[in-house]
Amino acid sequence: ARYSPRLCASSIPCDVFVREGYYAYLGFLSTCGQAVDWFRLKILDDRYSFDALSALGREPTGLLALPHFAGSGTPWLSERDQGMIYGLTCATDRETLFKALIEGTAYEARANVELMRACGLPLGEIRVTGGGARSDLWLKVKADIYGQPLTVLTAKETGALGAAMLAARGVHAVSGQESPWVHVERVVEPDAQNAEHYAAQFARYQQLMKAMKAFRNHEQLCSL
């Protein structure tokens, strides 16, 4: 992307890209799959598979999970932040808790997307790779929370592929912005009704995050 002074001044890391005049912005989560594994392996003692816990429908859970199990990543970027789940009732079951954690990671990613857009960075297409791209549940939740289609690539582990693409471009083996190795597997569309509900939930998520930060700042002051 082009240089954005406001974005470079934010918590999102900015590095010079190999293409002249362009920069790479890296928004990240401190815990994503790790937060899901915490629930599945430590709380449920590895008695249920990822697929078994993904059986819940596409409707939003109504819970708000802050997946800060190792501090928070961007845009909050604080090692003092801790995880929490808000909205629990006696009717909350394991599948709902599992999905709430997945929703929490998507809210975190959307916070990064919103910051980039607010800084003038155009985000016309969102591509997904890695472990999360293998889960239909995770893809649908992210599409609904972003309110935008997700492009799923055939290559799931793109770190090595990206390095190979940069090397190929460096020796002029390929031309243009992409190599012929990049292929689209499918596009996951958001559900309009869910996207509307999640937009309201995301606003509540941001309010909860601000409230938790105020609480932790108060705790720190009281400990002085």
KEKE-3310 file (N, C-alpha, C; in steps of 0.2 Angstrom, whole numbers, plus 5000, padded with zeros to 4 digits):
npx = (5004:5001:5011:5006:5005:4998:4994:5007:5010:5003:4999:5001:5013:5025:5033:5046:5042:5045:5042:5044:5040:5030:5023:5022:5010:5007:4995:4991:4986:4988:4985:4976:4972:4978:4970:4958:4963:4966:4954:4948:4958:4963:4952:4942:4949:4954:4944:4935:4934:4939:4930:4919:4915:4912:4899:4888:4876:4875:4871:4874:4882:4880:4888:4903:4919:4935:4950:4963:4974:4988:4992:4987:4986:4989:4975:4977:4988:4995:5004:4998:4985:4971:4962:4944:4926:4911:4894:4889:4877:4867:4862:4872:4882:4895:4898:4894:4902:4914:4912:4911:4924:4930:4923:4928:4941:4939:4933:4944:4952:4944:4945:4958:4956:4947:4954:4965:4957:4952:4963:4965:4968:4965:4955:4951:4949:4949:4959:4961:4971:4981:4978:4965:4959:4955:4944:4927:4917:4925:4928:4915:4911:4920:4918:4905:4907:4916:4908:4910:4915:4926:4941:4947:4962:4970:4982:4986:4996:5005:5017:5029:5027:5025:5038:5045:5039:5043:5057:5057:5052:5063:5073:5068:5060:5046:5033:5024:5012:5009:5012:5010:5007:4997:4981:4963:4952:4939:4925:4919:4904:4897:4883:4869:4860:4866:4878:4873:4869:4881:4888:4883:4886:4900:4902:4898:4908:4920:4917:4917:4930:4936:4931:4937:4951:4951:4947:4959:4968:4964:4966:4980:4984:4979:4988:5000)
npy = (4994:5012:5025:5030:5043:5044:5031:5025:5031:5025:5010:5000:4990:4996:4993:4995:4991:4979:4984:4999:5014:5008:5001:4989:4985:4978:4972:4963:4949:4944:4932:4920:4907:4901:4905:4898:4885:4885:4884:4872:4862:4865:4868:4859:4848:4842:4833:4835:4838:4851:4851:4845:4855:4865:4864:4873:4884:4898:4910:4924:4923:4932:4934:4942:4941:4944:4940:4940:4933:4933:4946:4960:4962:4972:4984:4988:4984:4980:4973:4971:4969:4958:4942:4940:4935:4941:4941:4928:4916:4904:4896:4895:4885:4874:4874:4887:4895:4891:4896:4910:4914:4913:4923:4933:4934:4938:4951:4958:4958:4965:4977:4981:4982:4993:5003:5005:5009:5021:5028:5031:5020:5010:4996:4985:4972:4957:4944:4928:4916:4902:4893:4897:4898:4886:4882:4882:4888:4898:4906:4910:4917:4927:4934:4939:4947:4956:4961:4960:4952:4937:4932:4916:4908:4895:4891:4888:4890:4903:4909:4904:4903:4917:4921:4914:4920:4934:4931:4927:4938:4946:4941:4943:4933:4933:4945:4960:4963:4951:4933:4919:4909:4912:4908:4908:4900:4900:4912:4919:4924:4937:4936:4946:4949:4944:4951:4964:4963:4959:4971:4980:4973:4974:4987:4987:4979:4987:4996:4989:4985:4997:5000:4990:4993:5005:5000:4993:5002:5010:5000:4999:5012:5011:5002:5009)
npz = (5000:4998:5006:5022:5033:5045:5048:5050:5061:5070:5081:5072:5064:5051:5036:5024:5008:4994:4982:4974:4982:4989:5004:5018:5029:5045:5054:5068:5079:5096:5101:5092:5085:5096:5106:5104:5105:5118:5124:5119:5122:5135:5143:5139:5139:5128:5123:5113:5095:5083:5073:5078:5088:5080:5075:5077:5072:5059:5065:5076:5092:5102:5113:5120:5117:5123:5116:5123:5128:5129:5131:5121:5103:5089:5086:5099:5107:5120:5133:5145:5144:5146:5144:5142:5144:5140:5144:5148:5152:5161:5151:5141:5131:5127:5113:5110:5117:5111:5098:5101:5105:5092:5086:5093:5089:5076:5078:5083:5072:5064:5070:5067:5053:5052:5058:5048:5037:5042:5042:5029:5020:5007:5006:4996:4994:5003:5008:5013:5022:5028:5044:5048:5036:5033:5040:5038:5047:5053:5042:5038:5049:5050:5037:5040:5051:5046:5036:5023:5007:5008:5000:4997:4995:4985:4990:5006:5016:5015:5018:5014:5000:4997:5000:4989:4978:4979:4978:4965:4958:4961:4953:4941:4935:4935:4931:4935:4948:4954:4954:4943:4952:4961:4965:4966:4976:4981:4985:5000:5005:5015:5026:5025:5036:5047:5046:5049:5062:5068:5066:5076:5087:5086:5089:5102:5107:5106:5115:5127:5127:5129:5142:5149:5148:5155:5168:5170:5170:5181:5191:5191:5195:5208:5213:5215)
capx = (5000:5005:5013:5001:5009:4994:4995:5013:5011:4998:5002:5002:5020:5025:5040:5047:5040:5050:5040:5046:5034:5025:5024:5019:5007:5006:4991:4992:4983:4993:4982:4971:4971:4980:4964:4953:4966:4966:4947:4947:4963:4964:4946:4938:4953:4955:4938:4930:4938:4938:4924:4913:4913:4910:4892:4883:4873:4879:4869:4879:4881:4878:4893:4909:4926:4942:4955:4969:4977:4995:4991:4984:4990:4986:4978:4978:4995:4997:5005:4994:4978:4969:4956:4937:4920:4905:4887:4887:4871:4866:4861:4878:4885:4902:4899:4893:4908:4919:4911:4912:4931:4931:4920:4932:4947:4937:4932:4950:4954:4940:4947:4963:4954:4944:4960:4968:4952:4951:4969:4965:4971:4960:4955:4945:4948:4952:4961:4962:4976:4983:4974:4959:4956:4953:4938:4921:4914:4929:4927:4909:4911:4924:4914:4899:4909:4919:4903:4914:4917:4933:4944:4951:4966:4971:4988:4984:5002:5007:5023:5034:5025:5027:5045:5046:5036:5048:5063:5056:5052:5069:5077:5064:5057:5039:5032:5018:5012:5008:5015:5005:5005:4991:4974:4957:4948:4932:4924:4914:4900:4893:4876:4867:4857:4871:4882:4870:4869:4888:4890:4881:4890:4907:4902:4898:4915:4924:4915:4919:4938:4938:4930:4942:4957:4950:4948:4966:4972:4962:4970:4987:4985:4978:4994:5006)
capy = (5000:5018:5028:5034:5045:5043:5024:5024:5034:5021:5005:4995:4991:4998:4992:4997:4985:4978:4988:5006:5018:5005:4999:4984:4986:4972:4971:4956:4947:4941:4925:4918:4900:4899:4906:4893:4879:4885:4882:4865:4858:4865:4868:4853:4842:4838:4828:4837:4840:4857:4851:4844:4861:4870:4862:4878:4888:4904:4915:4927:4921:4937:4935:4946:4938:4948:4935:4943:4928:4934:4953:4961:4964:4979:4991:4990:4983:4981:4966:4971:4967:4951:4940:4940:4933:4944:4939:4921:4914:4897:4893:4895:4879:4873:4876:4894:4898:4890:4901:4917:4915:4914:4929:4938:4935:4942:4958:4960:4959:4971:4984:4983:4985:5000:5008:5006:5013:5027:5031:5032:5014:5007:4989:4983:4964:4954:4937:4924:4910:4899:4888:4899:4897:4879:4881:4885:4892:4904:4910:4913:4922:4933:4937:4942:4952:4961:4964:4960:4945:4935:4928:4911:4906:4888:4890:4890:4892:4907:4912:4901:4905:4924:4922:4912:4925:4939:4929:4926:4944:4949:4939:4945:4927:4935:4952:4962:4963:4944:4928:4915:4904:4914:4906:4909:4894:4902:4918:4918:4930:4938:4936:4953:4950:4943:4957:4970:4961:4960:4978:4983:4969:4976:4994:4985:4976:4992:4999:4984:4985:5004:4999:4985:4997:5010:4997:4991:5008:5011:4995:5001:5018:5009:4998:5013)
capz = (5000:4998:5013:5026:5039:5051:5050:5052:5068:5075:5083:5067:5061:5044:5034:5017:5003:4989:4976:4975:4984:4993:5011:5021:5036:5048:5059:5071:5085:5100:5101:5088:5085:5102:5111:5102:5107:5125:5126:5117:5125:5142:5147:5137:5140:5121:5122:5107:5090:5081:5069:5082:5091:5074:5073:5079:5066:5057:5069:5081:5099:5107:5118:5118:5120:5122:5116:5125:5132:5129:5130:5115:5097:5086:5087:5106:5108:5127:5136:5151:5142:5148:5141:5146:5140:5143:5142:5150:5156:5162:5144:5137:5131:5125:5106:5109:5120:5106:5093:5104:5104:5085:5085:5097:5085:5070:5080:5084:5065:5061:5073:5063:5047:5053:5058:5041:5033:5045:5040:5021:5016:5003:5007:4991:4994:5009:5006:5019:5021:5035:5047:5048:5030:5032:5044:5036:5052:5054:5037:5038:5055:5048:5032:5043:5055:5042:5032:5016:5005:5009:4995:4999:4990:4985:4994:5013:5019:5010:5020:5009:4993:4997:4999:4983:4974:4980:4975:4957:4955:4961:4947:4935:4933:4934:4930:4938:4955:4957:4950:4941:4957:4965:4962:4970:4977:4982:4989:5005:5005:5021:5027:5026:5042:5052:5046:5053:5070:5070:5066:5082:5092:5086:5093:5110:5108:5107:5121:5132:5127:5132:5149:5152:5148:5160:5174:5172:5172:5188:5195:5191:5199:5215:5216:5216)
cpx = (5004:5006:5007:5004:5005:4994:5001:5014:5007:5002:5004:5009:5020:5032:5040:5045:5045:5048:5041:5040:5029:5027:5020:5017:5005:5002:4991:4988:4988:4991:4976:4969:4973:4974:4959:4956:4965:4959:4946:4952:4963:4957:4942:4942:4954:4949:4934:4935:4935:4931:4918:4911:4911:4903:4887:4882:4877:4877:4874:4877:4878:4883:4899:4915:4932:4947:4962:4972:4985:4996:4987:4988:4988:4979:4979:4985:4997:4998:5001:4987:4977:4963:4950:4932:4914:4899:4885:4881:4871:4865:4867:4881:4892:4903:4898:4899:4914:4918:4912:4919:4933:4929:4925:4938:4945:4935:4939:4953:4951:4943:4954:4961:4951:4949:4963:4963:4952:4958:4970:4967:4965:4960:4949:4944:4952:4953:4963:4967:4977:4978:4967:4955:4953:4946:4932:4917:4918:4928:4921:4908:4915:4921:4909:4902:4913:4914:4906:4915:4924:4935:4948:4955:4968:4977:4986:4990:5006:5014:5029:5033:5026:5034:5048:5044:5041:5055:5062:5055:5059:5074:5074:5061:5049:5039:5025:5018:5011:5011:5009:5003:4999:4985:4969:4954:4941:4931:4918:4911:4897:4886:4873:4864:4862:4876:4880:4870:4876:4891:4889:4885:4897:4907:4902:4905:4920:4923:4918:4927:4940:4937:4935:4949:4956:4950:4955:4970:4971:4966:4977:4989:4984:4984:5000:5007)
cpy = (5006:5020:5032:5036:5044:5035:5022:5026:5030:5015:4999:4996:4992:4997:4994:4990:4984:4982:4995:5010:5015:5002:4993:4985:4979:4973:4964:4955:4943:4933:4925:4911:4897:4900:4900:4886:4879:4882:4874:4861:4858:4865:4862:4847:4838:4833:4830:4840:4847:4857:4849:4850:4866:4869:4868:4882:4894:4910:4918:4924:4926:4938:4939:4943:4942:4942:4937:4938:4928:4942:4954:4963:4971:4979:4993:4990:4984:4974:4966:4968:4959:4949:4940:4938:4936:4942:4932:4921:4906:4893:4892:4888:4879:4876:4884:4897:4897:4895:4908:4918:4916:4921:4935:4939:4939:4949:4961:4962:4965:4977:4986:4986:4992:5005:5010:5010:5020:5031:5032:5026:5011:4999:4986:4976:4962:4946:4934:4918:4907:4895:4890:4898:4890:4877:4885:4890:4898:4908:4914:4919:4928:4937:4941:4948:4958:4965:4964:4953:4943:4931:4923:4908:4898:4886:4892:4892:4896:4911:4910:4903:4913:4925:4920:4917:4931:4938:4929:4933:4948:4947:4940:4939:4928:4942:4954:4961:4956:4939:4923:4909:4906:4912:4906:4902:4895:4909:4917:4924:4931:4938:4943:4954:4949:4949:4963:4969:4962:4967:4981:4979:4972:4983:4992:4982:4981:4996:4995:4984:4992:5003:4995:4989:5002:5006:4995:4997:5010:5006:4997:5007:5016:5005:5002:5015)
cpz = (5000:5005:5016:5033:5046:5053:5052:5059:5073:5077:5078:5064:5054:5042:5026:5013:4998:4983:4978:4977:4988:5000:5013:5028:5039:5054:5062:5077:5089:5101:5097:5088:5092:5107:5110:5105:5115:5128:5125:5121:5132:5146:5145:5137:5133:5120:5115:5101:5087:5077:5073:5086:5086:5072:5074:5072:5065:5062:5074:5088:5103:5113:5115:5121:5118:5122:5117:5130:5133:5128:5123:5109:5095:5085:5094:5108:5115:5130:5142:5150:5143:5145:5145:5141:5144:5140:5144:5154:5157:5156:5140:5137:5127:5117:5105:5112:5114:5100:5095:5104:5097:5083:5087:5092:5079:5072:5081:5077:5062:5064:5069:5056:5047:5054:5052:5037:5035:5043:5032:5017:5013:5004:5002:4992:5000:5007:5013:5018:5028:5037:5047:5042:5029:5036:5040:5041:5053:5049:5036:5044:5053:5042:5035:5047:5051:5037:5025:5014:5007:5003:4998:4994:4991:4990:5001:5017:5015:5012:5015:5002:4992:4996:4992:4977:4973:4977:4967:4954:4955:4956:4941:4931:4931:4933:4933:4945:4958:4952:4948:4946:4961:4962:4968:4970:4977:4985:4994:5006:5012:5021:5029:5033:5048:5052:5050:5060:5072:5071:5073:5088:5092:5090:5100:5112:5110:5113:5127:5132:5130:5140:5152:5153:5154:5167:5175:5173:5179:5193:5196:5195:5207:5218:5217:5223)
residu = (ALA:ARG:TYR:SER:PRO:ARG:LEU:CYS:ALA:SER:SER:ILE:PRO:CYS:ASP:VAL:PHE:VAL:ARG:GLU:GLY:TYR:TYR:ALA:TYR:LEU:GLY:PHE:LEU:SER:THR:CYS:GLY:GLN:ALA:VAL:ASP:TRP:PHE:ARG:LEU:LYS:ILE:LEU:ASP:ASP:ARG:TYR:SER:PHE:ASP:ALA:LEU:SER:ALA:LEU:GLY:ARG:GLU:PRO:THR:GLY:LEU:LEU:ALA:LEU:PRO:HIS:PHE:ALA:GLY:SER:GLY:THR:PRO:TRP:LEU:SER:GLU:ARG:ASP:GLN:GLY:MET:ILE:TYR:GLY:LEU:THR:CYS:ALA:THR:ASP:ARG:GLU:THR:LEU:PHE:LYS:ALA:LEU:ILE:GLU:GLY:THR:ALA:TYR:GLU:ALA:ARG:ALA:ASN:VAL:GLU:LEU:MET:ARG:ALA:CYS:GLY:LEU:PRO:LEU:GLY:GLU:ILE:ARG:VAL:THR:GLY:GLY:GLY:ALA:ARG:SER:ASP:LEU:TRP:LEU:LYS:VAL:LYS:ALA:ASP:ILE:TYR:GLY:GLN:PRO:LEU:THR:VAL:LEU:THR:ALA:LYS:GLU:THR:GLY:ALA:LEU:GLY:ALA:ALA:MET:LEU:ALA:ALA:ARG:GLY:VAL:HIS:ALA:VAL:SER:GLY:GLN:GLU:SER:PRO:TRP:VAL:HIS:VAL:GLU:ARG:VAL:VAL:GLU:PRO:ASP:ALA:GLN:ASN:ALA:GLU:HIS:TYR:ALA:ALA:GLN:PHE:ALA:ARG:TYR:GLN:GLN:LEU:MET:LYS:ALA:MET:LYS:ALA:PHE:ARG:ASN:HIS:GLU:GLN:LEU:CYS:SER:LEU)
# end
